[in-house]
Amino acid sequence: MASGYPDFRLGNVLATSFTATLTERRGDRVERIPTPDRLVDWLAASGLAVDSCTAAELELARELRESIHTAATAAAGTSPLPASAVRVINNSSARGRAVAVLTPEGERRWQLSSASGVEDALGVIAADAISIIAGERDGRLALCASPTCRAAFFDTSRSRSRRWCDMNTCGNRQKKARFLANRSANPATSG
């Protein structure tokens, strides 16, 4: 834990990593960006560094996060996308003024304007969500098999058969639960 807050779960896909700032959605929820400063920390860890964040910008971020989660969950289940979630994602994408830049190392990075860094960063996240929900990227949206999590994640594995949003958390918890259940069902073999 950094600064008394839960660690971030950073993945390879910006939009679904952003939705993972609220975890255990069907259990004991864990809010990983409880303060504006913590959102600044997450954005920096995600390559979208901003100088500061207001309480109002944190609320915009949470609204975008929940809209991405709602739309990605619908898309993973092949359900119609909720109009309200689509509207929030589109509005956030349109408000951002970030530009893609090429680094000397040949990598793509985002350059945020100094006037409204948080809205620019949210615009980048919204654009990333649009690309995965619209099916423009190689992979598939899926829902975590953990009954307490059910997070939407973007599966880029070769077989597209990943079951867990994060093997180090949800996957290991489920493996441990299966192991303990098998052990208690077969006490003669456990000892």
N, C-alpha and C positions, 0 to 999 in steps of 0.2 A: 504494500500500500504506500502510495506517495502522498505525503502531507495528510495522512489520516483518511484518505479517500480510497475507494476500491480501485485497483489497477484497471487500465483500459484493456479492452480486447481488440487489438488492431489486426485486421486481416488484410488480404490483398485487394479487396474491392471497397473503395471509399464509401459508397452509399450504404452497403450492408454493415460495414464497420461502424458507421455512424448510428445505425439503428441499434447496434450492440452497446450503445451508451446507456441503454435501459435493458437490463437482463433479468432473467427469471420472471418473465411477464405473466406466467400462470402459477407462480409460487410466491416466495417472498421477494418482491421486486427489489432490484438493486439499481439505484440511480447513480450513474458514474459521472454525470455532469450536474451536480447539485447547485453549483454557483457559477456566476459569470467567469470567474478566474479559472475554474475547472474546464469550461468550454474553451477558453484561450489555450489551456494546456493541451486539450485534445486536438484542437486545430493545428497547433505547432507540431505535435507528434505525427500528424497526418500530412505534413507538408504544406499547410495553409496558415502559416503564422500571421497573427494579427496582434496589434499593440494592446487592445483592450476590448472589453465587451460590457454592455449595459444589461440590466435586468430585462429590459424590453427585448434586446437582441437574443438573450438566452431563451425567452419565451418563443420568439420566432424560430429559433433553432429546434426547440422541442416540438413545436407544431409541425415543422418540416420532417423531423425524425419520425413522428407518429404517422404522418401522411405517407412517407416512404414505406414504413413498416406495413401499413394498411394496404397500400397498392401492391407491394411486393408479395404480401401474403395472398392477396386475391390472384395475382398473376401466377404464383406457384401452384395454386389450386385450380387454375384455369377458370376462375370466376371473373365476372365483369369488374372492371376497375371502378371503385367508388368515385363519383364525380367530385366530391369535396376534396378528396386526397389528390386527385389529378390537378385540380385548380390550385391547391397550395404548392404542389411541386412545380407546376408551370410558372406560377407567379414568382416563386423564389428563383427559378432559373432565369426569368426575364429581368429581375432586379439586379442580378449580379453583373459586375463589369470586369471580371477577371479575364486575363488573356493567357493563352498558352504560349510559353517561351521555350526555346531550345537552349540547353546548357552547353558549355564547351565540351562536356563529356558525351554529348549526343543524347541526353535524357530530356524528356518533356517535364516541365514544371509549370506551376501556375503563378502568375504575377498578379497580386491583388492591388487595387487602387488604394491610396492612403485615405481617401475620403470616407469610405464605408467598408472597411476590411471584413467585418463579420458578414454583411450581406453579400459581399463578393464571394467569400468562402462558402456560404450557404448556396449560392448560385452554382458553384462548381460541384457541390455535393448533389444538388438537384439535377444537374446535367448528367452526372454519373448515374443517378437513379433512372433517369429517362432512358439512357442507353441500355441498361440491363433489363428494365421492365419491357422496353420495346423489342427486346430480342436482338439487338444489334451487336452484342458481344458473344464470343464463343464460350458457352457455358449454359447452365440452366438455374433458374430460381428454384429453391427447395425450402422446406420447413424442417427445422431441427426435430429429430425424433424424440427428444427429451420431453416428457409430459409437462414439466414445469417451465420449460423454456419456449419451445415452438417458435424460435426466431427464424426469420427469413434469412437465407444465406445464398450466395452465388457459388454454385458448384462448378469448378473448372477441372475436376479430376478427369482422368482419361475415360473412365467408364460412366461418369456422371451419376454415380450411385452413392455418393456420400450421404450419411444419415445424420451427422451431427454438425452443428454450426461451428463447433470448436472441439477437436479431439482431446485437447488438454483439459477441458472443463466438462462439458456435457457428455462427451464420449467416454471419458474415464469414469465419471460418476455412474453411467449406465453399466459399464463393464464391471465395476466394483459391485454394484447392486446384484448383477447376474451371478457373479462369483459367490457372494455371500448367500444368495438364495440357493444356489446349487450345493454349497457347503452345508447349509442347514437341512436341506432335503436329503443329503447323503452323509450323515454324521460319521459313519464308519470309515469313509474315505478321507475325512478331513484331519485325521489325527495321528 
